[in-house]
């Protein structure tokens, strides 16, 4: 299955929701008017695209209508796709690898976001790309977190550095950095705690780990990847804003896209956070990961014809 088909399948629930709304408000041959645009705005908001960006998109469509460039309902979708695709300027959505030595990627996100599974997917993706990967189990305070990451490391065949539960996360990060250098690993993926309800403690631990890896490996961390749950829509953006206040997030891993009817949140993330979505999770297995492509996303999201 190609990239487009995988993304398209992952967006099935979102696309069905959006397409059903479009079919209702954009019947073939209907003349465009303000009432139709109001209905279209409600459909887009229901897909969790975000109120600000939806308002901007509706105004772009309205401007095209006022200019006479579009006149009937079926003319709207091609223009809408073009406008949505233009939201992503040219930018590097790849992992920023270290020039020398191991690349350190801090992975963060609240409990329940799919963080541990996403780390496994990222490790598998990197391994498939020929990289040697070490995992660091620094989420030492959550029951079973270390055990879960250990199980994943065994399943996908990568090394792991861990201590006992409740150990000092900074100490684990220290040992993991030493191991990554000594074993000449390409990438060190560091799992961090995700307890948003104890925000101050959480952010202190993130800061501590950040300082540890900075001292041990020049230029580290090279990426700070935030895992967000696509199924919670706009709430994911609110979570990202909290983390963004305390950590220099460089990329988003959008998990559970295959189970979400709120895939439009990708658009909201782009507009509200200014941080690129670098990867999307599309299923339960380690191979269910794809690098994010704006062009493919837009095609897959709107790939459903609007009929009479």
N, C-alpha and C positions, 0 to 999 in steps of 0.2 A: 504494500500500500504506500503510495507516494505521500509527500508532505501535505499537499493540498487535501487529499482524501482523509488523512489522519486528523488534520485540523477541522475539516468539514464534519467529520464524524464526532469529534469532541465538542463541537458547537451545536450539535443536533438540537438539544433542548432549547438553547437560546434562539437558534434560527427559527425553530417551529413557533416559538412565542412571538418573535419579531414578524415572521412571515404572516402569521395569522392576523396580527394587527394591521400589517400593510394591506392584506387582502380586504380587510374590512373598510379601511379608510381610503384606499387607492383603487377603486374599481376602474376597470378599463373604460376610457372614453369620458370619465367624469371631468368637468371643468374645475380647474383650481380656483379656490376662493379662500378667504380667511378662515372660515369654519373648517375646511379640509385641513389646513395647516395646523390649526389648533388640535384637531384629532391626531394628526401625525406626531405632533409634539408629545402627546400623552402616550402614544405607542413607544416612542423612543425612550421616554422617561421610565416606562415599565421594564425596559431592558437594562436598567441601571447604567445608562450612558452618562448620567450626571447632568444636573440642571443647567450649569453654566455652558457646557459644550453643546447640549441639545439646543439651548437658546441661540447659540451662535450658528449652528447648522440650519435651524429653521429660518433664521434671518438671511442666510446665504441662499436658501431655496426661494424665499420670498423675493429677494432681489432679482434672481433669475426670472421669476414669474413677472415681476413688474417691468423688466426689460423686454418681455415678450419672447425670451429664449425658450421658455417652457409654458405650455398652456393646459395640458391635460394630465390627469393623475399618473398615467404610465410614464410620463416624461420625468417624473421626480427622481425615481430610483437611480438612474445612471448618474445624475448630478450629485445625489446624496453620497453614492459610493466614491465619487471623485473627491468630494469635499472631505470625507472621513479619511481616505488614504493620505490626503495632504497634511493631516495632523502630525504625521511623523516625519520630521526633517531627516536628512541623511545623518545617521549617527552610528557609532560602533556598538552593536549589541552582543559582541563576542566577549568572552572572558579576557580580561587584561592580564596576560601572563607576565611574570617577572622576567627581566632580561637575563638574570643569572640566579641560580638556586631555585628552591621550591617556591611555587606560587601559593600564597596563603589566601583561602577564601573563608571568611567568617559567614556562617549561615545562622540567621536569627528569624524569629517569628513566634507568635504566641502558641501555647499548647492547644492542640486540636486543629491547627492550620494545615497539618500534613507535612510538617517540617522534617521529621525523621525519614519518612518515605521519600520526600523530595531530595534529601541528601543522598539517599541510596540511588535514586534515579540519576542524579548529577554525577555521582561516582561511576555508575555504569556507563553513562554517556562519555565521560572522560576516558575511561578504560577502553571503550570501543574506538576512541580516537587515538589510541596508542600511548596514553599517559599512564604513569605509575602513580597510584593514589594511596594516601594514608588518611584514615578518619581519626578525628580526635573527639572523644566522648566527654565534652565539657558540660553537658546538661546533667549534672550530677545530683541535682536536688529533686528531680521528678521521678517518682516511682517507676521503675522498669525502663526508663529512657536509655540507660547504659546497656541493659540487656537487649533492648530492641535494636540498637545500633550495632551491637555485637552480632546479632542474628543476621542483620543485613550484610555486614562485612563478610560473614561466612558464605552467605548465599551468592554474592557477586564476586567473591574472590579478591578482596582487597584487605590490606592490613589495617589494624585499629590500635590506637593507644588509649588506654583507659585506666582509671583507678576505681576504687570501691564507691558505691553510692554515698552521697553526702561529702565526698572529698572536695578539696579546694579546686574549683574550676581553673584558676590561674596556674596551679601546679600541673594539672593535666595538660594545659596548653603549653607550658614550658617543656615538659617531657616530649610532647608531640612535635614541637619545633626541633628539638634536638634529634629526635628520631628521623624526621623528614630530611634534615641536613645530612645526618650520618648515613642514611640509606639511599641518599641521592634521589629522593622522590620528586616527581614533577609537580604534584599538587597535594597540598594539605587542606582537607575540608574540616572545619571546626564547627561542631554542633554546639550551640549556646543555649542557655536557659530561656524559657519562654513564659514567664509568669507575669502577665501584664497587670494582674491585680496587686502585685507587690512591686509596682513600677520602679520605685527608688532603688530597691535592692537589685532588681533586674538590671537597671541601667548602670549601677555601680559595677556589677559583675562584667557587663559588656566592656566598660571602660578599662577595667583591670585586665581582661584578656587582651584587649587592644594594645595596652602598654606592654604586656608580656611579649607578644609576638613582634612588636616593633623593635624591642631590644634584642631579640634572638635572631630575627631575619630582616635584613635591610629592606625598607620599602613596604614591609608587610603591615597590615593586611592589604593585599592587592585588589581584593573585591570584598564588599559587604553585601551579601545577598539576602534579601528579605523575602520570606515565604508568606504569601497571602492566599487565603481560601477564596476561590472564585464564587463559591456558592453563597457567600454572605454579602456580595454586591458592594454597595457604598460603604458598609461597615468596614470592609477591607481597606478602603482608602483612609478611613478614620484611624485605623490601626497603624497604617503606614506613616501617617502624619506624626503620631506619637513617637514611633521609633526614629523617624527622621529628625526629631528634635534632639535626640541623644546620640545618634550614630550616623556616620556619613555613608548612608545607603547608596550603593553604586548600581544596583540592579534588582529587579523583581523576578522571583520565581512564582508564577501564578499556578497554584495547585488546584486540583479537582475541577478543572475546566470541563471535563467530560460529564460531570454530574450537575452542572449549573445551568439554570435558566437566566443567569445574570451575567453572561459572558460579555455584555456591553460594558462591564466595568473596566475592561482593558482600555477603552476610550477615555473613561474618566480618570484612570491612572495617568495616562499620558498628559491630559490637560491639567489636572490638579497637582500632580506631584513633580512632573518634569523628570522622572526617573524612568529609564527604559525597562520594559518587560524583556528579559533576556531569554527566559525559558518558560514553557507551559507544560503542566502535567496533564496527561490525557487518559489515565487509567491506573490500574493497581500494580502492574508489573514494573520491574526496574527499567525496562525498555520503553515504557510509556512516557517519553519525554521528547519534546521538540524545541529547537531554538525558535524564538519568536520571529515571525516575518510579518510586517504590517500589510504588505501586498496580499499575501496568502490569507491573512486574517480577514481582511475586508472582503475578499472574494468569497471565502467560506461563510462569513456571516450573512451576506446578502444573496447567496447563491440559491435563490428560490424565486421563480418568476411570479409576478403578480398578475392574476387572471381576472376576468370579468366575473 
